Amino acid sequence: MEYSKFLYEFNNHIWVAYLIAVIAVYGIKLGTRSYFIAAIITIIANLVMMVIEPKLVALVDDYAGFVKHAWYPTWAICNILSAIIIYKIHSHERIKIDFVAMSCLLSMVAMCIVQSLRYLDMIVFEINLMGAAFRVIVNTVNVGYFAFLMTPLFTAVKEKIRKAVI
């Protein structure tokens, strides 16, 4: 199985790993409010995109032109709205954005940029320069969210190991 296809299949189920990571962090009482805001928005955003995708695919037969022009902008909008929501909640609640929240927020902005570039690549200029790199980038970033969401657990384990060695 090629790498990008594997990541696509894995990505369809990665939200479960996100959820497990957040539950584990919550259960061990490691996360900050900032962490949980970003984690919950990340999970919701991914679930929303998973719900939208088959609906757009179902429209292809009857509205191929619409779907062609809506596909990449839909994901770009979902990502930028998610980043804005993370920022706005932190701002409204006057919470400092921690490493995980900033990482998720910046990843969402990056995904918006990648989706916008892909739209230009495929739809506007019709040159397909991004090709397989696009699939790998998108799916790798989605898998990367899991690592961000695991950061409090990784930090706790690292601290326990450091204390055990000293």
JOTA-V378374 format. One record per backbone hydrogen bond with DSSP energy under -1.0 kcal/mol. CO is the residue of the C=O (numbers start at 1). NH is the residue of the N-H. E is the energy in kcal/mol with one decimal. If there is no record, write none. Layout:
CO,NH,E ; CO,NH,E
This chain:
2,6,-2.5 ; 3,7,-2.6 ; 4,8,-2.0 ; 5,9,-2.4 ; 6,10,-2.9 ; 7,11,-2.9 ; 8,12,-1.3 ; 10,13,-1.5 ; 13,16,-1.4 ; 14,18,-2.2 ; 15,19,-2.5 ; 16,20,-2.6 ; 17,21,-2.6 ; 18,22,-2.5 ; 19,23,-2.6 ; 20,24,-2.6 ; 21,25,-2.7 ; 22,26,-2.6 ; 23,27,-3.1 ; 24,28,-2.1 ; 25,30,-2.6 ; 32,36,-2.3 ; 33,37,-2.4 ; 34,38,-2.2 ; 35,39,-2.9 ; 36,40,-2.5 ; 37,41,-2.2 ; 38,42,-2.5 ; 39,43,-2.4 ; 40,44,-2.8 ; 41,45,-2.9 ; 42,46,-2.2 ; 43,47,-2.4 ; 44,48,-2.9 ; 45,49,-2.4 ; 46,50,-2.0 ; 47,51,-1.8 ; 48,52,-2.4 ; 49,53,-2.4 ; 52,56,-2.4 ; 53,57,-2.5 ; 54,58,-2.2 ; 57,60,-1.2 ; 59,63,-3.3 ; 63,67,-2.6 ; 64,68,-2.6 ; 65,69,-1.7 ; 66,70,-1.7 ; 67,71,-2.5 ; 70,74,-2.3 ; 71,75,-1.3 ; 72,76,-2.4 ; 73,77,-2.8 ; 74,78,-2.3 ; 75,79,-2.4 ; 76,80,-2.6 ; 77,81,-2.7 ; 78,82,-1.9 ; 79,83,-2.2 ; 80,84,-2.5 ; 81,85,-2.7 ; 82,86,-2.4 ; 83,87,-2.4 ; 84,88,-3.3 ; 85,89,-2.7 ; 86,90,-2.0 ; 87,91,-2.8 ; 88,92,-3.3 ; 89,93,-2.6 ; 90,95,-2.6 ; 98,102,-2.9 ; 99,103,-2.6 ; 100,104,-2.7 ; 101,105,-2.8 ; 102,106,-2.9 ; 103,107,-2.1 ; 104,108,-2.3 ; 105,109,-2.0 ; 106,110,-2.7 ; 107,111,-2.6 ; 108,112,-2.1 ; 109,113,-2.2 ; 110,114,-2.8 ; 111,115,-2.8 ; 112,116,-2.3 ; 113,117,-2.8 ; 114,118,-2.4 ; 115,119,-2.1 ; 116,120,-2.1 ; 117,121,-2.8 ; 118,122,-3.2 ; 119,123,-2.5 ; 119,124,-1.6 ; 120,125,-3.2 ; 121,127,-2.5 ; 121,128,-1.3 ; 130,133,-1.3 ; 130,134,-1.0 ; 132,136,-2.3 ; 133,137,-2.8 ; 134,138,-2.7 ; 135,139,-2.2 ; 136,140,-2.4 ; 137,141,-2.5 ; 138,142,-2.1 ; 139,143,-2.1 ; 140,144,-2.4 ; 141,145,-1.5 ; 144,148,-2.1 ; 145,149,-2.8 ; 146,150,-1.4 ; 148,151,-1.3 ; 150,154,-2.6 ; 151,155,-2.9 ; 152,156,-2.1 ; 153,157,-2.5 ; 154,158,-2.6 ; 155,159,-2.3 ; 156,160,-2.3 ; 157,161,-2.5 ; 158,162,-2.5 ; 159,163,-2.5 ; 160,164,-2.1 ; 161,165,-2.0 ; 162,166,-1.7
